Amino acid sequence: MFAFAVRRTAAAIPVLVMVSLIVFFLMRLLPGDIIDLIVSQAQVDVSEEMIAELRRQYGLDKPVYVQYYVWVRQILAGDFGLSFRSHQPVIEIILPRLMPTFQIGLAALFFSSLVAIPLGAISAARPNSIWDRIGAFGTFIGASMPYFLVGGLLIYFVSLQLGLLPPSGFVSPTDDLTDSIRHTIMPAITLALSLTAILIRQARASFSDVLQHPYIRTAYAKGLSETRVVVQHAMKNALLPIVTILGLQLGVILSGAVVTETVFAVPGIGRLLVDSILGRDYPIVQALVLLIAAAVVLATLLVDIVYGVLDPRSSRM
């Protein structure tokens, strides 16, 4: 298993290199940069000499490939540079934003798994039942409603009309655990809805396939209850593709955080990414995208390891 994990980790390095290249050069292709923003907001005329000096200070006077080399060298040394706008270390800006995003993302994964896996299993075991229809309806709703619409409806009905949960913001669990949970519920449900739709479809298909196997029919023939057959005999094999989907959906959750955190005014990395792109704050955007890519790669590695535990044959490949 250790050799398997090492191989998967080594295979991830070229992916991270490619991501760093893409985000670095794409940011330079956007119209305007931080210097253009500074000049446009200046209250006085800015000379060409001052503009040239600003470009030198921000390191934008060098060729793009040189800028990339300098940035990679800093990253390898553990230095993500300074923000163009606040002149603070990038790592000090990003670290406080990680907690809200990952707390909401993990809560969304928990809600989705809690609903989708049992509902998918029941739908597969009892096709055309009321549970199967509920699963189909939930899949349709979850797949068709965008994040901003779900978030807006939750804010209007749950917060403004019923007053059950706060409409926006975030509270750290270290400050007030109960208030933190209350602030997390609606953003997590918003993120979880589309993921739940995907998981219900995958869980139903996976359980339907496993329940057709001969050993399942043998278990039924022995007189075992439906619950024991599904949980004790079908669950392990049916979970294999579901675990894969869960790992792959981490990237979707992080991308959905951009919209969700904006709707609920959550100070996470999604909102920071949007603000930094608009402000042409290259160091923060580059660090955030690289961080998100590393998180997705790590999630994929964990999925491979869990897959290897559930099916030891896959770790020998």
C-alpha positions, 0 to 999 in steps of 0.5 A, spaced: 500 500 500 505 504 501 508 503 494 502 504 491 501 511 495 508 513 493 506 512 485 500 516 486 503 521 489 509 522 484 504 522 478 501 528 481 507 532 481 506 533 473 499 535 474 501 541 479 506 543 474 501 544 469 496 547 473 502 552 475 503 554 468 496 555 466 494 559 471 500 563 471 500 565 464 492 565 463 493 571 469 498 575 464 493 574 458 487 578 462 486 585 460 490 590 464 494 588 471 495 591 478 499 597 475 493 599 470 488 599 476 493 603 480 494 608 475 486 609 473 485 610 481 490 615 482 488 622 483 494 625 479 497 624 473 502 619 473 508 619 468 511 614 464 517 614 469 513 612 475 509 607 471 516 604 469 518 604 477 512 601 479 512 595 474 520 594 477 517 594 484 512 589 482 517 585 478 512 586 472 518 589 468 521 582 467 519 577 461 514 572 463 518 566 463 523 570 468 517 571 472 514 564 472 521 562 474 522 567 480 515 565 482 516 557 482 523 558 486 519 562 491 514 557 492 519 551 492 522 555 498 515 556 502 514 563 500 508 565 496 510 572 495 506 578 497 500 581 495 500 586 490 494 590 493 495 589 501 503 588 501 502 582 506 505 575 505 500 571 501 500 565 506 497 570 512 492 572 507 490 565 505 490 561 512 484 565 515 480 563 509 481 556 509 477 554 515 470 557 512 471 554 505 473 547 508 468 547 514 462 548 509 465 543 504 466 538 509 459 539 511 456 539 504 459 532 503 456 529 510 449 532 508 450 529 501 452 522 503 447 522 509 442 523 504 444 520 497 447 513 499 441 510 503 436 513 498 440 510 492 440 504 496 433 504 498 431 506 490 435 500 488 432 495 492 425 497 491 424 500 484 418 504 482 417 505 490 415 511 493 422 512 495 425 511 488 420 516 486 423 521 491 430 519 489 428 521 482 425 527 484 431 529 488 435 528 482 431 532 478 431 538 483 438 538 485 441 537 478 437 543 475 438 549 480 444 553 480 447 555 487 445 562 487 438 560 486 438 555 492 442 560 496 437 566 495 431 561 496 434 559 503 436 566 505 429 569 503 425 563 506 429 560 512 432 567 514 428 573 512 421 569 513 422 564 518 428 567 522 431 560 523 438 561 521 443 567 520 442 570 512 450 571 511 457 571 515 461 566 518 463 564 525 469 560 527 467 554 531 473 556 536 469 562 538 462 559 538 461 552 536 453 553 536 453 559 532 458 556 527 454 550 526 448 555 524 452 559 519 454 553 516 448 549 515 445 554 509 451 554 505 453 547 506 446 545 503 446 550 497 453 546 495 450 539 497 444 539 493 447 538 486 452 533 489 446 529 492 443 529 485 449 526 482 450 521 488 443 519 488 444 517 481 451 513 482 448 510 488 442 507 485 446 505 479 451 502 483 446 498 488 442 496 482 448 492 479 451 489 485 444 487 487 443 482 481 449 478 483 449 471 485 451 472 492 446 477 493 440 472 491 444 467 495 443 471 501 436 472 500 435 465 499 438 464 506 432 468 509 436 474 510 432 481 511 433 486 506 436 490 510 442 485 512 443 483 505 444 491 503 448 493 509 452 487 510 453 484 503 452 489 498 454 495 501 462 494 500 462 493 493 457 498 491 461 503 495 467 503 490 464 507 485 461 512 490 467 513 493 470 515 487 465 520 485 466 523 492 473 524 491 472 527 484 466 532 487 471 536 491 473 540 485 466 541 484 465 543 491 471 548 491 468 551 485 461 552 487 464 555 493 466 561 489 458 562 488 456 560 495 461 564 499 459 570 495 451 569 496 452 568 503 458 573 504 462 568 507 470 570 508 473 563 504 477 562 499 472 562 494 470 569 495 478 571 496 479 568 489 474 572 486 476 579 489 483 577 487 482 576 480 478 582 479 483 586 483 489 583 478 492 580 485 497 575 481 500 572 487 494 570 491 490 568 485 496 563 483 497 561 490 489 559 491 489 555 484 495 551 486 492 550 493 485 548 490 489 543 485 493 540 491 487 539 495 484 535 489 490 531 488 490 529 495 483 528 495 484 523 489 490 520 492 485 519 498 480 516 494 485 511 491 487 509 498 480 508 500 479 504 494 485 500 495 482 498 502 475 496 499 478 492 493 485 490 494 486 488 487 486 495 485 493 497 489 497 491 485 496 495 479 
